[in-house]
Amino acid sequence: RYPELAITPRPVPDERNGFLKWLEFSERIEKENPGKMNLPGLSEVLSEKLGEEKPWDPQAARDWLKANAALMDELRTIGLLPNASSEGITVDRYGFIPARLAIDCAHALMMEARLAAENGDIAAAMESVSSIRGLASHLENVESAGLLQMTVRMMIQMDLEKRVFSEILPALPEGSRDPEAWKAVVRPVVRPPSDFARAMKGEWSVTLREYVLPPILDPADPKGPPDPGPLLDAYSRPFAEFVGNA
């Protein structure tokens, strides 16, 4: 009915799928810490509340990273994976992603990058920052990324750009700062209107499959409309107009 909203699948092998590995990681964290979708203990090292400024404590950061070395190795590996795809993943697994956890992971990697910069280890600092950039990209670059995923990606990217200039570059030894090399790692980009169209297609695909279609496709569900056509049209037309005008 609305071919302009169709999603083109780009399947990726499981072992190379950064989005799948991120979902598996977040699901395990949720299972290990019921009701707390964040990295345990991180708020004791970094600011916990919006607007709160906690002094940088390198020793506390080192202690936390040492205690969570295996977790950090996994995060870096996920962030550096080359591809991401939502093909073959049921929508209930990513219709609502744990935004706090994704931001926590980016903060932990940035903490690792800052320590590496202070130690003069430029390669390690760049690898940690690249992992943050990769994690953000995994959320956005799947075929059907909803608005929540796009928003979290923007938040991570904006924080990354700000903190590389305010924390990482100043911490590097004099004479070792290479702005062009860091620009290539951070990769700031100006987003074209077509990105908004892609976001609308992703949001439509996710919400339609997670919320609209289930009662329609279940004949035993009393909430299902007797004639779903008008409902599907009313829901889909605004998205189609957004995509057509972007």
TAGI-V833613 format. One record per pair of residues at least 12 apart in sequence whose ideal C-beta (glycine too) atoms are under 10 Angstrom apart, sorted by the first residue. I is the first residue (numbers start at 1). J is the second residue. Records with the same first field share a line. If there is no record, write none. Layout:
I = J ; J
//
This chain:
1 = 229 ; 232 ; 233 ; 236 ; 237 ; 240
2 = 201 ; 204 ; 208 ; 232 ; 233 ; 236 ; 237 ; 239 ; 240 ; 243
3 = 240
4 = 197 ; 201 ; 236 ; 239 ; 240 ; 241 ; 243 ; 244
5 = 197 ; 200 ; 201 ; 202 ; 204 ; 205 ; 208 ; 236 ; 239 ; 240 ; 242 ; 243 ; 244
6 = 201 ; 205
7 = 86 ; 87 ; 142 ; 143 ; 144 ; 198 ; 201 ; 202 ; 204 ; 205 ; 206
8 = 87 ; 143 ; 201
9 = 85 ; 86 ; 87 ; 88 ; 143 ; 144
10 = 83 ; 84 ; 85 ; 86 ; 87 ; 141 ; 142 ; 143
11 = 83 ; 85 ; 86 ; 87 ; 88 ; 143
12 = 81 ; 82 ; 83 ; 84 ; 85 ; 86 ; 87 ; 88 ; 142
13 = 83 ; 85
14 = 85 ; 88
15 = 81
16 = 81 ; 82 ; 83 ; 84 ; 85
17 = 78 ; 81 ; 82 ; 83 ; 84 ; 85 ; 86 ; 87 ; 88 ; 89 ; 138 ; 142
18 = 77 ; 78 ; 79 ; 80 ; 81 ; 82 ; 83 ; 84 ; 85 ; 134 ; 135 ; 137 ; 138 ; 139 ; 141 ; 142
19 = 78 ; 81 ; 83 ; 84 ; 85 ; 86 ; 87 ; 89 ; 94 ; 97 ; 135 ; 137 ; 138 ; 139 ; 140 ; 141 ; 142 ; 143 ; 145 ; 149
20 = 78 ; 81 ; 83 ; 84 ; 85 ; 86 ; 87 ; 88 ; 89 ; 93 ; 94 ; 138 ; 142
21 = 74 ; 75 ; 77 ; 78 ; 79 ; 81 ; 84 ; 138
22 = 75 ; 78 ; 79 ; 81 ; 84 ; 94 ; 97 ; 98 ; 101 ; 102 ; 105 ; 134 ; 135 ; 138 ; 139
23 = 78 ; 86 ; 89 ; 93 ; 94 ; 97 ; 98 ; 138
24 = 74 ; 78 ; 93
25 = 71 ; 74 ; 75 ; 77 ; 78 ; 101 ; 105 ; 135
26 = 93 ; 94 ; 97 ; 98 ; 101 ; 102 ; 105
27 = 93 ; 98
28 = 71 ; 74
29 = 71 ; 98 ; 101 ; 104 ; 105
30 = 98 ; 101
33 = 101
36 = 98 ; 100 ; 101
37 = 97 ; 98 ; 99 ; 100 ; 101 ; 102 ; 104
38 = 98 ; 100 ; 101 ; 102 ; 103 ; 104 ; 105 ; 107
39 = 64 ; 68 ; 71 ; 72 ; 75 ; 100 ; 101 ; 103 ; 104 ; 105 ; 107 ; 108
40 = 64 ; 67 ; 68 ; 71 ; 104
41 = 60 ; 63 ; 64 ; 67 ; 68
42 = 61 ; 64 ; 68 ; 104 ; 105 ; 107 ; 108 ; 111
43 = 104 ; 107
44 = 57 ; 60 ; 64
45 = 57 ; 59 ; 60 ; 61 ; 62 ; 63 ; 64 ; 65 ; 107 ; 108 ; 111
46 = 60 ; 61 ; 64 ; 104 ; 107 ; 108 ; 110 ; 111
47 = 107
56 = 111 ; 114 ; 118 ; 167 ; 171
58 = 111 ; 114 ; 115 ; 118 ; 119
60 = 111
61 = 108 ; 111 ; 112 ; 114 ; 115 ; 118
62 = 111 ; 112 ; 115
64 = 108 ; 111 ; 112
65 = 108 ; 109 ; 111 ; 112 ; 115
68 = 108
71 = 105 ; 108
72 = 105 ; 108 ; 109 ; 111 ; 112 ; 128 ; 131
74 = 105
75 = 105 ; 106 ; 108 ; 109 ; 112 ; 128 ; 131 ; 132 ; 134 ; 135
76 = 109 ; 112 ; 124 ; 127 ; 128 ; 130 ; 131 ; 132 ; 134 ; 135
77 = 131 ; 134
78 = 105 ; 131 ; 134 ; 135 ; 138
79 = 105 ; 106 ; 109 ; 127 ; 128 ; 129 ; 130 ; 131 ; 132 ; 133 ; 134 ; 135 ; 136 ; 137 ; 138
80 = 127 ; 130 ; 131 ; 133 ; 134 ; 135
81 = 131 ; 134 ; 135 ; 137 ; 138
82 = 134 ; 137
83 = 137 ; 138 ; 141 ; 142
84 = 134 ; 135 ; 137 ; 138 ; 139 ; 140 ; 141 ; 142 ; 143 ; 145
85 = 138 ; 141 ; 142 ; 143 ; 144
86 = 141 ; 142 ; 143 ; 144 ; 145 ; 146 ; 149 ; 202 ; 205 ; 206
87 = 142 ; 143 ; 144
89 = 142 ; 144
90 = 209 ; 210
91 = 144 ; 146 ; 205 ; 206 ; 207 ; 208 ; 209 ; 210 ; 211 ; 213 ; 214
92 = 209 ; 210 ; 214
94 = 139 ; 142 ; 144 ; 145 ; 146 ; 148 ; 149 ; 206 ; 210
95 = 144 ; 146 ; 148 ; 149 ; 206 ; 207 ; 209 ; 210 ; 211
96 = 146 ; 148 ; 149 ; 206 ; 210
97 = 139 ; 145 ; 146 ; 148 ; 149 ; 152
98 = 152
99 = 139 ; 148 ; 149 ; 151 ; 152 ; 155 ; 156
100 = 152
101 = 152
102 = 135 ; 136 ; 138 ; 139 ; 149 ; 152 ; 153 ; 155 ; 156
103 = 152 ; 155 ; 156 ; 159
105 = 131 ; 132 ; 135 ; 136 ; 156
106 = 129 ; 131 ; 132 ; 133 ; 135 ; 136 ; 152 ; 155 ; 156 ; 157 ; 159 ; 160 ; 163
107 = 132 ; 156 ; 159 ; 163
108 = 128 ; 131 ; 132
109 = 127 ; 128 ; 129 ; 130 ; 131 ; 132 ; 133 ; 134 ; 135 ; 156 ; 160
110 = 125 ; 128 ; 129 ; 131 ; 132 ; 156 ; 159 ; 160 ; 163 ; 164 ; 167 ; 168
111 = 128 ; 163 ; 167
112 = 124 ; 125 ; 127 ; 128 ; 129 ; 131 ; 132
113 = 125 ; 126 ; 127 ; 128 ; 129 ; 130 ; 131 ; 132 ; 160 ; 163 ; 164 ; 167 ; 168 ; 171 ; 185
114 = 128 ; 129 ; 163 ; 164 ; 167 ; 168 ; 170 ; 171
115 = 128 ; 171
116 = 128 ; 129 ; 168 ; 171 ; 172
117 = 129 ; 164 ; 167 ; 168 ; 169 ; 170 ; 171 ; 172 ; 173 ; 176 ; 177
118 = 167 ; 168 ; 170 ; 171 ; 172 ; 173
119 = 171 ; 173
120 = 171 ; 172 ; 173 ; 176
121 = 172
122 = 168 ; 172 ; 173 ; 176 ; 177 ; 178 ; 181 ; 182
125 = 164 ; 168 ; 169 ; 171 ; 172 ; 182 ; 185
126 = 164 ; 168 ; 178 ; 181 ; 182 ; 184 ; 185 ; 186
127 = 185
128 = 168 ; 185
129 = 160 ; 163 ; 164 ; 168 ; 182 ; 185 ; 186
130 = 184 ; 185 ; 186 ; 187
132 = 156 ; 157 ; 159 ; 160 ; 163 ; 164 ; 185 ; 186
133 = 156 ; 157 ; 160 ; 161 ; 185 ; 186 ; 187
135 = 152 ; 153 ; 156 ; 160
136 = 149 ; 152 ; 153 ; 154 ; 155 ; 156 ; 157 ; 158 ; 159 ; 160
137 = 153 ; 156 ; 157 ; 187
138 = 153
139 = 151 ; 152 ; 153 ; 154 ; 156
140 = 152 ; 153 ; 154 ; 156 ; 157 ; 195 ; 198 ; 199 ; 202
141 = 153 ; 198
142 = 202
143 = 198 ; 201 ; 202 ; 205
144 = 198 ; 201 ; 202 ; 203 ; 204 ; 205 ; 206 ; 208 ; 209
145 = 198 ; 199 ; 201 ; 202 ; 203 ; 205 ; 206
146 = 199 ; 200 ; 201 ; 202 ; 203 ; 204 ; 205 ; 206 ; 207 ; 210
147 = 199 ; 200 ; 202 ; 203 ; 206 ; 207
148 = 202 ; 203 ; 206
149 = 199 ; 202 ; 203 ; 206
150 = 191 ; 195 ; 196 ; 198 ; 199 ; 202 ; 203
151 = 199
154 = 191
157 = 186 ; 187 ; 188 ; 189
158 = 188
160 = 185 ; 186 ; 187 ; 188
161 = 183 ; 186 ; 187 ; 188
163 = 186
164 = 182 ; 183 ; 185 ; 186 ; 188
165 = 179 ; 182 ; 186
168 = 182 ; 185 ; 186
169 = 182
192 = 246
193 = 245 ; 246
194 = 243 ; 246
195 = 246
196 = 242 ; 243 ; 245 ; 246
197 = 239 ; 242 ; 243 ; 244 ; 245 ; 246
198 = 243 ; 246
199 = 242 ; 243 ; 246
200 = 238 ; 239 ; 240 ; 241 ; 242 ; 243 ; 244 ; 245 ; 246
201 = 239 ; 240 ; 242 ; 243 ; 246
203 = 239 ; 242
204 = 235 ; 236 ; 238 ; 239 ; 240 ; 242 ; 243
205 = 239
207 = 235 ; 239
208 = 232 ; 235 ; 236 ; 239
211 = 235
212 = 228 ; 231 ; 232 ; 235 ; 236
213 = 228 ; 232
215 = 228 ; 231
216 = 228 ; 229 ; 231 ; 232
//
